[in-house]
Amino acid sequence: MSEHILEVRHLSKFFGKNEVLKDIDFNVSQGDVTSIIGASGSGKSTLLRCINLLETPSSGEILFHGKDVTGGGISQSAYRAKVGMVFQSFNLFNNMSVLDNCIIGQQRVLKIPKEEAKETALYFLGKVGMTPYINALPRQISGGQKQRVAIARALSMKPEILLFDEPTSALDPEMVGEVLAVMKTLAEEGMTMLVVTHEMGFARDVSSHVVYMADGVIAEEGDPKEIMVDPKNPRTREFLSRFL
């Protein structure tokens, strides 16, 4: 068995002739909060979508507890329940209440009885401060509230890892803080997270590991303080100089 929950090995992804990911290698251990930073178009979101099997890698391996999940032979829905994803655009079911958004995956994928699923959903909606809105439809709540519901929905599946794809980039500035506060609490509680983000303060202060991507490769990775204060790669320095 692997000591890492997740291992990405020599991963590449082509769209046509365009190689978007080139020989990506990194590990995620339990309790890690890994922030993936880099300019738009560097391959960050494609990497997350490959890890979640929303995109099929062109080559390489994604090992979950030592088992390659890229070759078929696994239930993708069961795998995605363990490796949850929070999207930039929320991806809530607009015709369902906040509560039902957090119940349906548990019932359909995990086959959990409705009352038990409801109890779990209410617990996690309470955790993200959304209890007053359980009967609201997504159109009746703000962007920040939608993202908190999306996090509660992912948590309701009891995942081992949560992937966040730029979870604050679709939000108005005043709503960013409320979502980052929820994510910071999850990190403090030991949730394993892989976060594509432009929030450099979060990457520096909350992450245990930072990965800087450029042109589809990992240009530099390491301890957040070292990467943020004294990056070795000139491209990392140039990128961070725009933010810090």
Long-range contacts (C-beta under 8 A, 24 or more apart in sequence): 1-65, 1-66, 2-63, 2-65, 2-66, 3-29, 4-28, 4-29, 4-63, 5-29, 5-30, 5-64, 5-65, 5-160, 5-161, 5-192, 6-51, 6-62, 6-63, 6-64, 6-83, 6-161, 6-194, 7-61, 7-62, 7-63, 7-66, 8-47, 8-51, 8-60, 8-61, 8-62, 8-63, 9-60, 9-61, 9-62, 9-63, 10-59, 10-60, 10-61, 11-47, 11-50, 11-57, 11-59, 11-60, 11-61, 11-62, 12-57, 12-58, 12-59, 12-60, 13-43, 13-46, 13-50, 13-55, 13-57, 13-58, 14-58, 19-216, 20-46, 20-216, 21-46, 21-47, 21-50, 21-57, 21-216, 22-215, 22-216, 22-217, 23-60, 23-217, 24-60, 24-217, 24-218, 25-218, 26-211, 26-218, 26-221, 28-161, 28-192, 28-194, 29-192, 30-160, 30-190, 30-192, 31-190, 31-191, 31-192, 31-208, 32-192, 32-193, 32-194, 32-208, 32-209, 33-187, 33-191, 33-192, 33-193, 33-195, 33-206, 33-207, 33-208, 33-209, 34-193, 34-194, 34-195, 34-207, 34-208, 34-209, 34-210, 34-211, 35-195, 35-196, 35-197, 35-202, 35-203, 35-206, 35-207, 35-209, 35-210, 35-211, 35-224, 36-194, 36-195, 36-196, 36-197, 36-210, 36-211, 36-213, 37-197, 37-198, 37-200, 37-203, 37-210, 37-211, 37-212, 37-213, 37-239, 38-212, 38-213, 38-214, 38-219, 38-239, 39-214, 39-239, 42-213, 42-214, 42-215, 42-216, 43-213, 43-215, 43-216, 43-217, 44-196, 44-213, 45-165, 45-166, 45-196, 47-196, 47-213, 48-85, 48-163, 48-165, 48-194, 48-196, 49-165, 51-83, 51-163, 51-194, 52-80, 52-83, 52-85, 52-163, 53-79, 53-80, 54-85, 77-109, 78-109, 80-109, 81-105, 81-109, 81-110, 81-157, 81-158, 81-159, 82-159, 82-160, 82-161, 83-159, 83-160, 83-161, 83-163, 84-154, 84-155, 84-157, 84-159, 84-161, 84-162, 84-163, 85-154, 85-162, 85-163, 85-164, 85-165, 86-147, 86-150, 86-151, 86-154, 86-162, 86-163, 86-164, 86-165, 86-167, 87-150, 87-165, 87-167, 88-165, 88-166, 88-167, 88-169, 88-170, 89-170, 90-138, 90-143, 90-146, 90-147, 90-149, 90-150, 90-170, 91-150, 92-138, 92-146, 92-149, 92-150, 92-153, 93-138, 94-137, 94-138, 94-139, 95-137, 96-137, 97-134, 97-135, 97-136, 97-137, 98-125, 98-130, 98-133, 98-134, 98-135, 98-136, 98-137, 98-138, 98-141, 98-149, 99-125, 99-134, 99-135, 101-138, 101-149, 101-153, 102-149, 102-152, 102-153, 102-156, 103-156, 105-153, 105-156, 105-157, 106-156, 106-157, 109-157, 110-157, 117-156, 120-156, 120-158, 121-152, 121-153, 121-156, 124-152, 124-153, 124-155, 124-156, 125-149, 125-152, 127-152, 127-155, 127-185, 128-152, 128-155, 128-182, 129-178, 129-182, 142-175, 143-170, 143-171, 143-172, 143-175, 144-171, 144-172, 144-175, 144-176, 144-178, 144-179, 147-171, 147-175, 147-179, 148-178, 148-179, 148-182, 151-179, 151-182, 151-183, 151-186, 155-186, 160-192, 161-192, 161-193, 161-194, 162-186, 162-191, 162-192, 162-193, 162-194, 163-193, 163-194, 163-195, 164-193, 164-194, 164-195, 164-196, 164-197, 165-196, 166-196, 166-197, 166-198, 167-195, 167-197, 168-197, 168-198, 168-199, 169-198, 198-243, 200-228, 200-240, 200-243, 200-244, 203-228, 204-228, 204-244, 212-236, 212-239, 214-239
